[in-house]
């Protein structure tokens, strides 16, 4: 059978990426399709990390090619994560391609646990990931990652990130004792956040996850004005009280023109470990209704689980301690959706233009 480029393009158009639901044709340029002596070679380059999904996607495409009569084919799958656009006029952070804020608007909904597991899930798919603890008054990332050492400083001005389970991280919690509160006013808090972000020597990160504090106060305003964020994720429980504050957090990001990547509903359901009875302790479906109301993506729901809590307290989050569990699978699926949402955002073109200086003559 004689094979032409149009034949291969037709197959790529019909095969959908299971994560994005978009045709694989988007991930393949004409130059990545080679046809010689009836044999087809295709290089698929995804814009989000998916190392554990490569084999399944390769098999899916090979089967589609075979169905179309193209039996001699080689398919390679890879990922290339690039930087995406941020707020105009905000300086980029060296060593970081994409910054994602994880926020809740209200404390106690499991936002930090979710942020840590999402970071680990992205790393498991092959991404280089960092985690910045922006909760100055209640830092929890050191506990969640099971690390406690102070960041090193070779020059007395910048810091090396602390590494926990392969995740580069920094937190005010590394610099004060566990029982010593940060009794600071707003300006000091925002200055501390900026210093943690910009004085840390982040090393070639695809994603830096910022674990936001509750509320829509000083830190949130600083984030909007001075931190180059590509998008935000809202974490809530189904409970009406949590949804009330989560809506405020979502609207805050909209008002400051930071894209909302979607909503995660945490503690959606509890399954009794003794009898298997499933119960919606905090209500049902509130997060999805909120996503529908504000026309943002529904990223998924996570269970209320003792195993998640125990792992978090022990510094061994679920994605790491129980990678084959249902909860870890859910974290992985949500992380993939978040990364795919980032990939769909406008690309960063700042390096395409020189510095424009306006002088008075």
C-alpha positions in Angstrom: 0.0 0.0 0.0 1.3 3.4 -0.9 1.1 5.8 2.0 0.9 9.6 1.7 1.2 12.3 4.3 -2.5 13.0 4.0 -3.3 9.4 5.0 -1.2 9.7 8.2 -2.8 13.1 9.0 -6.2 11.6 8.7 -5.4 8.9 11.3 -3.9 11.5 13.7 -7.1 13.6 13.3 -9.2 10.7 14.4 -7.2 9.7 17.4 -7.9 11.7 20.5 -5.6 12.4 23.3 -7.3 10.6 26.3 -6.3 13.4 28.7 -7.2 16.5 26.6 -9.9 15.0 24.3 -8.1 16.9 21.5 -6.9 15.3 18.2 -3.3 14.0 18.3 -2.7 15.9 15.1 -2.1 19.0 17.3 1.0 17.4 18.8 2.6 16.4 15.5 4.1 18.7 12.9 4.5 17.6 9.3 8.3 17.5 9.8 7.7 14.8 12.6 6.1 12.5 10.0 8.6 10.5 7.9 7.5 8.1 5.1 10.0 5.9 3.3 9.4 2.7 1.3 5.9 2.3 2.7 7.1 2.6 6.3 5.8 5.5 8.5 7.6 7.0 11.4 5.8 9.5 13.7 7.1 11.6 16.6 4.4 12.7 18.9 5.4 15.6 21.2 3.0 16.3 24.1 3.0 19.7 25.8 2.5 18.1 29.2 4.3 15.4 31.2 2.9 11.9 30.6 5.8 9.4 30.9 3.6 6.7 32.4 1.0 7.2 29.6 3.4 6.9 26.7 3.0 3.1 26.1 -0.8 3.2 26.1 -0.9 6.2 23.8 1.6 4.6 21.4 -0.5 1.4 21.3 -3.6 3.5 20.6 -2.0 5.2 17.7 -0.4 2.1 16.2 -3.8 0.3 16.4 -5.5 3.2 14.6 -2.8 3.2 11.9 -3.2 -0.6 11.4 -7.0 -0.2 11.1 -6.3 2.4 8.4 -4.1 -0.1 6.5 -0.8 1.3 7.7 0.8 -1.8 9.2 4.5 -0.7 9.0 4.8 2.1 11.5 7.1 3.4 14.2 5.7 5.7 16.8 7.7 7.6 19.5 6.0 9.6 22.2 7.7 12.3 24.2 6.9 15.5 26.2 8.3 19.0 25.9 7.1 21.5 28.5 7.5 25.1 27.5 6.8 28.4 29.3 3.4 30.1 29.0 2.3 33.7 29.2 1.9 35.5 32.5 0.5 38.9 33.6 1.9 41.8 31.6 4.8 43.7 33.3 5.6 41.0 35.9 9.2 39.8 36.0 9.8 36.1 35.3 11.5 33.9 37.9 14.8 32.4 36.7 14.8 28.6 36.5 11.0 28.3 36.4 8.9 27.8 33.3 5.4 27.8 34.7 4.0 28.8 38.1 0.6 27.4 39.2 -1.2 28.7 42.3 -3.2 26.2 44.4 -5.8 28.1 46.4 -8.9 27.5 48.5 -10.2 30.7 49.9 -10.8 28.8 53.2 -8.6 26.8 55.5 -9.1 23.2 56.4 -10.2 21.8 53.0 -7.0 19.9 52.4 -5.4 22.3 50.0 -1.8 21.8 51.1 -2.1 18.0 50.9 -3.6 18.3 47.5 -0.9 20.7 46.3 1.9 18.3 47.5 0.3 15.2 45.9 -0.3 17.1 42.6 3.4 18.1 42.6 4.5 14.5 43.2 2.1 13.2 40.5 3.5 15.7 38.0 7.0 14.5 38.9 6.0 10.9 38.5 5.1 11.7 34.9 8.6 13.1 34.2 8.3 16.8 35.0 10.8 18.8 37.1 8.6 20.2 39.9 9.0 22.7 42.8 6.7 23.6 45.6 6.6 27.0 47.3 4.9 27.3 50.7 3.2 30.7 50.6 1.3 30.2 53.9 3.6 32.3 56.1 1.4 32.0 59.2 0.8 28.3 58.9 3.5 26.6 56.8 2.8 22.8 56.3 4.9 21.8 53.4 7.9 20.8 55.5 5.7 18.3 57.4 4.0 17.1 54.3 7.3 16.4 52.5 9.1 15.1 55.6 12.0 17.6 55.5 13.2 20.1 58.1 16.7 21.3 57.2 17.4 25.0 56.6 18.1 26.0 53.0 21.9 26.5 52.2 23.2 29.8 51.1 26.6 29.9 49.3 26.6 33.7 48.8 24.6 35.0 51.8 22.0 36.4 49.4 20.3 33.5 47.7 19.2 30.1 48.9 19.3 26.6 47.5 15.9 24.9 47.6 15.4 22.1 50.1 14.7 18.8 48.3 12.1 16.4 49.6 11.1 13.3 47.6 12.7 14.9 44.5 10.6 18.0 44.9 12.5 21.4 45.1 10.8 23.4 47.9 11.1 26.4 50.2 9.0 27.5 53.1 9.2 29.9 56.0 8.8 26.7 58.1 12.4 25.8 57.4 13.6 29.0 59.1 11.5 29.2 62.2 10.8 26.5 64.8 7.5 24.6 64.7 6.1 26.3 67.8 7.3 29.8 66.9 4.6 31.8 65.2 5.3 34.4 62.5 3.8 37.5 64.2 4.1 39.8 61.2 2.0 42.5 59.6 1.0 42.4 56.0 4.0 44.2 54.4 6.4 41.8 56.1 4.4 38.8 54.9 4.4 39.9 51.3 8.1 40.7 51.5 8.8 37.2 52.9 6.8 35.6 50.0 8.8 37.6 47.4 12.1 36.7 49.0 11.2 33.0 49.2 10.2 33.1 45.5 13.0 35.2 44.0 15.9 34.4 46.3 15.6 30.7 45.9 17.8 29.2 43.2 15.2 27.1 41.5 16.8 24.6 39.1 15.2 24.2 35.7 11.6 23.7 36.8 8.8 22.8 34.4 6.3 23.7 37.2 6.5 25.6 40.4 3.4 24.9 42.5 2.5 27.7 45.0 0.6 26.5 48.0 -1.5 29.5 48.8 -2.7 30.6 52.2 -6.4 30.8 52.9 -8.3 34.0 52.1 -7.9 36.8 49.5 -5.7 39.2 51.5 -2.1 40.5 51.2 -0.5 37.4 49.8 -3.1 36.9 47.1 -2.7 40.5 46.1 1.0 40.2 45.9 0.7 37.0 43.9 -1.5 38.9 41.4 0.7 41.9 41.1 4.3 40.6 41.4 4.4 36.8 40.8 4.3 35.5 37.2 1.4 33.0 37.5 0.2 31.1 34.5 -3.0 29.9 36.2 -4.7 28.9 39.4 -6.4 25.8 40.8 -9.2 26.1 43.3 -9.6 23.4 46.0 -12.8 23.1 47.9 -15.0 20.6 49.7 -18.7 20.1 48.8 -19.8 21.9 51.9 -21.6 25.2 51.4 -19.4 27.1 53.8 -16.2 26.0 51.9 -17.9 26.7 48.6 -18.8 30.2 49.7 -15.1 31.1 50.3 -13.9 29.1 47.2 -16.1 31.2 45.0 -14.5 34.3 46.4 -11.0 32.9 45.7 -12.1 32.0 42.1 -13.5 35.5 41.5 -10.4 37.1 42.9 -8.2 35.4 40.3 -10.7 36.4 37.6 -10.5 40.0 38.7 -6.7 40.1 38.5 -6.7 38.3 35.1 -5.1 35.1 36.2 -6.7 32.1 34.4 -8.5 29.6 36.6 -7.4 26.2 35.4 -10.2 24.4 37.2 -11.8 23.3 40.4 -10.9 20.2 42.6 -13.4 18.9 45.1 -11.6 17.4 48.1 -13.2 15.1 50.7 -16.0 14.4 48.3 -16.9 11.0 49.7 -15.9 8.8 52.6 -15.9 5.0 52.3 -15.9 3.1 55.7 -12.8 1.0 56.0 -14.8 -1.6 58.0 -18.0 -2.0 56.2 -17.5 -0.3 52.8 -20.4 2.1 53.3 -20.0 5.2 51.2 -21.2 8.5 52.5 -21.0 12.1 51.3 -20.2 13.7 54.7 -19.8 17.2 53.5 -22.5 17.2 50.8 -22.4 16.1 47.2 -21.4 17.6 43.9 -20.8 21.2 45.2 -17.5 21.6 43.5 -18.8 20.5 40.1 -21.8 22.8 40.4 -19.4 25.7 41.2 -17.3 24.9 38.2 -20.4 24.8 36.0 -21.6 28.1 37.4 -18.4 29.9 36.7 -17.7 28.1 33.4 -14.4 26.7 34.5 -13.1 23.2 34.2 -14.0 20.4 36.6 -10.7 18.7 37.4 -12.0 15.9 39.6 -13.0 14.8 43.1 -10.8 13.2 45.8 -12.0 11.1 48.7 -12.0 11.8 52.5 -9.5 9.1 53.4 -7.6 8.2 56.6 -4.8 6.8 54.5 -4.3 10.2 52.8 -4.2 11.9 56.2 -1.8 9.4 57.8 0.6 9.6 54.8 0.5 13.4 54.9 1.2 13.6 58.7 4.1 11.1 58.2 5.7 13.1 55.4 4.9 10.4 52.9 2.1 11.7 50.7 -0.3 9.2 49.0 1.2 9.5 45.5 4.5 8.4 47.0 3.5 6.0 49.8 0.6 4.2 47.9 1.3 4.8 44.2 -1.1 2.0 43.1 -4.0 3.1 45.3 -7.2 4.6 43.9 -6.4 8.0 45.6 -3.0 8.1 43.9 -4.6 7.3 40.6 -7.1 10.2 41.1 -4.3 12.6 42.0 -2.5 11.5 38.8 -5.5 12.1 36.6 -6.1 15.5 38.1 -2.4 16.5 37.7 -2.5 15.5 34.1 -5.6 17.6 33.5 -4.0 20.6 35.2 -0.8 20.3 33.1 -2.9 19.9 29.9 -4.8 23.1 30.8 -1.5 24.9 31.2 -0.4 23.5 27.8 -3.5 25.0 26.2 -2.7 28.5 27.5 -1.0 31.1 25.3 2.8 30.6 25.0 5.4 32.9 26.5 6.8 35.0 23.7 8.9 37.4 25.8 12.1 36.0 24.4 11.0 36.8 20.9 11.2 40.6 21.5 14.1 42.8 22.5 13.9 45.3 25.4 12.0 48.4 24.3 13.3 51.6 25.8 11.5 54.9 25.5 13.7 57.9 25.7 12.7 61.6 25.8 14.4 63.6 23.0 
